[in-house]
Amino acid sequence: SQMPHGRMPLPGFWKMVDDTLKQSDAQLHAFCQTFETVTPSPVAQPLNPAEERKVLSLVSKHGPDKLYQVTSNISGSKDLDLTLQRGQIVALLQSMDTKGNTSRWLVDAGGPRGFVPAGKLQPY
């Protein structure tokens, strides 16, 4: 009753909600289109000899289907987070963290193991 829409007739209220949702959907769709055209897709980075040896080691330990490449620099901010550079190759160990959060993955970086944001990895 304290909100300005509290005295509005119910059909008018639902129309206002529907109009607001349609407007938000249109804005989100426009944003997604702009984002897709402005943001270049990640490009596979060439590997130096040391990185190639590490990749061969990761393939032998985990298999080629578990390899991912870092798409942008990662600065670990929590305990057990890794700090990685764009282009590095890692092996996926688990597609969630210890609390079941699927946006943080446990990876093997060819020595150190830790968590990284899943959104910053692409299949290699």
Secondary structure, 3 states (H helix, E strand, C coil): CCCHHHHCCHHHHHHHHHHHHHHHHHHHHHHHHHHHHHCCCCCCCCCCHHHHHHHHHHHHHHCHHHEEEECCCECCCCCCECCECCCCEEEEEECCCCCCCCCEEEEECCCCEEEEEHHHEEEC
